[in-house]
Amino acid sequence: MYQNSEMVLVTKLTKALGIKHPVVQGGMHYVGYAEMAAAVSNAGGLGIITGLTQPTPEDLRKEIRKCRNLTDKPFGVNLTMLPAIVPPDYKAYAQIIIDEGIKVIETAGNNPGTFIKMFHDSGAIVIHKCTSIRHALTAQRLGVDFISMDGFECAGHPGEDDVGNFVLLAIAARKLKIPYIASGGIGDGKQLAAVLALGGEGINMGTRFMATKECPIHQNIKQALVDGDERSTTHIFRTMKHTARVYKNKTSLQVQETENQNPGDFSKIAKYVKGALYKESFLETGDTQSSVWSAGIVMGLIEDIPTCKELIEGIVAEAEEIISNKLPTFVSKL
Ligand SMILES: Cc1cc2nc3c(=O)[nH]c(=O)nc-3n(C[C@H](O)[C@H](O)[C@H](O)COP(=O)(O)O)c2cc1C
């Protein structure tokens, strides 16, 4: 692990958000509680509470207040708008985020249009996470402040285009006028340096932050991420055009098989993919096999369970070392 150095990386992200390091912890259902967000923010990154993990908007208010007692640094809230049989009251969650004075909001899922003005009027910065350049261009037109480009490597929903970050970010550099950060498959400082070279202003990580000491999930799940590698994920919901990258286990393989036999029929797999099962694995039993849970191919880079401070400072120090010492050696006069 790289040691902390005296230097910091200053980018549009660190300046706009008032954070020390260009590292964001993305919203994670049943992971992004106050403890997680506060640990990342205290370490100099941007921690994010996952709004819809809280059962009601009032619970979200309590979680935000709890986080405020754990850190005096900036932190954000994620609002994810995904298709649901009974959609949550997004407006009520958004109003609580505003009323509680949150100044950074990560939106994801559907078009964030309805909420951007509301968030901007409250003085908040909106980071919209999306998986394709065309959606990023729409979000740019709608006025979001930063794009979080989520490549095909990512845990959770990578979209249906299957484009990895190496190409996605290079296209973003050509096409986007607003600043962007990279998300998906990131876990070390070489990647942070590469993201900066590809025009990004920082990184967003999900899976890597699950394997940290402060992450409030069961130790068995953290250990599964250490033991897994870049081949330990699989895709479900492909036949519903709502692809999710999840940990490859007994349940996700069962879902895949059932889905292949009944393409597009959610009713056949509903019993395996209930949020309650995944919450139970993460927060109570630590059973890695009995539910479907999001994880990314960055598992291939996860070898330990550090504190958030050790993780972030190690990543930043490695990136600084590459940018300051290695990259200049490639430049020479003829
Ligand atoms: C367990 C888990 C739950 C997640 N839940 C959400 C969510 O509720 N909303 C969201 O926008 N992204 C969610 N994500 C995606 C992350 O915010 C982030 O975009 C993704 O993890 C980046 O890829 P990486 O895991 O390779 O770093 C989740 C990711 C994980 C690992």
The ligand as an ORCA input file, in Angstrom:
! r2SCAN-3c Opt
* xyz 0 1
  C     -23.894     -3.247     -3.101
  C     -24.079     -2.120     -4.064
  C     -25.265     -1.418     -4.085
  C     -25.438     -0.362     -4.984
  N     -26.596      0.364     -4.936
  C     -26.718      1.485     -5.698
  C     -27.845      2.344     -5.569
  O     -28.753      2.084     -4.774
  N     -27.902      3.437     -6.357
  C     -26.902      3.748     -7.238
  O     -26.983      4.791     -7.892
  N     -25.829      2.959     -7.391
  C     -25.709      1.852     -6.638
  N     -24.587      1.080     -6.750
  C     -23.544      1.451     -7.737
  C     -22.426      2.302     -7.107
  O     -22.879      3.537     -6.654
  C     -21.308      2.569     -8.124
  O     -21.818      3.255     -9.236
  C     -20.660      1.279     -8.605
  O     -20.465      0.424     -7.506
  C     -19.335      1.572     -9.276
  O     -18.719      0.399     -9.671
  P     -17.627     -0.373     -8.776
  O     -18.405     -1.159     -7.791
  O     -16.890     -1.183     -9.745
  O     -16.783      0.673     -8.083
  C     -24.400     -0.015     -5.887
  C     -23.203     -0.736     -5.862
  C     -23.025     -1.762     -4.968
  C     -21.725     -2.510     -4.946
*
